[in-house]
Amino acid sequence: MGAIRTPREKWLEAGLRALVAGGPEAVRIEALAQSLGVTKGGFYGYFRNRDALLAEMLDLWEREVAESVIEEIERGGGDARERLDRLFGLVAAASEGPVRGVTADIAIRDWARRDPAVAERLRRVDNRRADYLRSLFSSFCPDEDEVEIRCLIAMSVRVGNHFNAADHGGRSRAEVMELLRQRLLA
C-alpha cells in the first residue's frame, strides 16, 4: 500500500496561511512541507515551482471569495434583502478561514501594493463583489448614489473592521455591526 499524498488543497491553504503570516516571501516550499508534516517531494507532484503555487493560491482565493460565495448565496434563493442578509452572515462567519478569511484578503491587498499582476486580480475580485452588491442593493434602493454608498460601506467594513480598535460608546462591536447590517438592509 502506497503512502497517502497530502492533498493539493492542503498545500494551497498552507501557502495562504504563510502569506497571511509573512507575505509572499514567507511562502516557501520547505517551510510549507514542514508545517504540513510532510516532505517537499509531494509538492512537486502538484506544482511545477513556487510561482505555480502562488498563482494557484490566487486562483483559489479568487474563486472562493467571489464566484463560490455568490453561487452559495444565490442557491438559497429569496429576495435581495434575504440574499444580502445571508451574504453578510456568511462573510462574518468566514472571518478567519485560510481562504475566505479577512486576514487572507488583507494579505493579498498588501501583496497587491507591490505586484501589479496581483493588484489587477484584486481589482477584478473587488469589481465582481461590488457588481454583485449593486445588483442586490439596486433591487430595493432606486437611488444609484445610495446603492454605491451602500456598496462602498459594505466592502470597506469587510476589510476595515479588522483594523478598527475604537470603542463604540458602550456598545459591543457585534451590536454596532448588527445595527449596520440593519441599516444596509433598510
N, C-alpha and C positions, 0 to 999 in steps of 0.2 A: 504494500500500500504506500503511495507517494505522500509526500508532505503536503499539507494544506497551504495553498497560496494566500497571502494577505490580499484581500480584495482591493481592486483599483480605487474604490471609493474611500477606503481607509487611508490610502496614500494621499488622496486629494484632500480629505479632511485634516490629516496631519499637516499637510502643506498649508492649508488655510489657518490652522492654529499657530503654526510657526510664523506666518505672515502677520497675524494679529500680535504675536508676542514681540517680533523684532523686525518687521518689514520684509521686503522681498529678499534682502541679503541673508535673512535667517532661514530661508527655505533652502536647505542643504540636504542632499540625498543621504549622506551618512547620519546626520542628526535625525532625519525623519525615520530612518531604519531603526535607529536606537530608540526613539520614542515609541515605535511600534513593537519593539522587542524582536525584530527580525534582521536578517542580513540585507545588505543593499542590493544583492543579486536579484531579488524579486522585483525590485524597482524596474530593472531593465526589461522585464517581461511585459511591462505595460507602456513604458515611456522610453523614447529614444535618448533623451537627455533632460537636464534640468529645465531648459526652455520649453520643452514639450509639456512638462509637468506644470509650469507656470501658466501656459496657455490653457491647459485643461482645467486648472483651478479657476481661471477667469470664466471659462465656458460654463462650468458647473455653477459658479456663483450667479452668473447672468441668467441662466435657465431657472435656477431655484428662486431667485428674488424677484423675477419679473414674470415670465410665462407660467411657471408652475403655480405661483401664488394666484395669478389671475384665473387660471383654469380651476383651481381649487375653489375660489370664491364663486365663480360662475356656475360650477356644478351644483352648488347649494341653492341656486335659484333665488327667487324673491325679488322685491323691488329694489331700487337703487339704495335706499336707506338701509334696508336689511343687508345688502351686499357690503356696503361701507362699514356697517357695524361688525359684520363678520371679518372684514379685512382688518379693521383696527384691532379686533381681538386676536386674530392670527398673528399680526405683526408684533403685538405686545407679548404674546406667548413665546415667540421665537427670538426674544431679545438677546439671548446669549449663545445660541447654537453656532456650531462651527461654520455653517454655510449661510443660513438666513439671519444670523445674529447681527445686532447693530455693530459689534466690535469688528466683524469682518467687513461690513460696509465702511466703517471708519478707516480701517487699514487699507482698503482699496482706494479710498479717497486720498489718503496720504500718498500712496504709491502713484496715483494719477498726477499728483503735483510734479513728479519727476520723470514721468514716462508718457509721452504723447499718445502712444497706442492704448495704454490703459485709460488715459483721460478720454479718448474717443469712445471706448467701450462704456465707461462710466456715464458719459453723456447719453449714449444710446439707452442704457438702462434707466436713467432718470427720466428721459423723454418718454419711454414706454410707461413707466409708473405714472407720470404726470398725465399722459393721454388717457390712461385708464381712469384715474381720479376725475379728470374733466368729464369723461363720458358719464360717470355716476353722478357727480355733483350737478351737471347741467340738466339732468332729467328732472330735478325738482327745484333748481335755482336758475331762473331765467336770465339773470344779470351776468354777463360774461366777465365783468370785473370781479364780481363776488365769487364766481367759480374759480377764477385764477388765484384770488386771495386765499380761498379755502385750500386749494391745491398746494400753494406755497407754504401755508401754515402746517398742513398735514405732513408734507415732506420734510420741512425744517424741524419739526418736533421729533420726527423719527431719529434724526442724527443728533440734533442739538440737545435733546433731553438728556443724553448720555453725559454731556459736559456741564450741565446746569447744576450748580451746587447751592443755589439760593433756597432759603426757607420760603414758605408760602403763606405767611400771615396766619399761622395757627392751623393751617390745613396740611394734610399729608400730600405728598406728590401724587399718590393714587387718587385722592379726592379731586385734585386740580385736573389731572388727566381725564377723569370721568366727566368733569364739567366741560372740558374742551371737547371731548367726544360728543357730548350732548349738543353743544353749540354748533359743531361742524355738521351734525345731522339734522339740525333745525331748518 
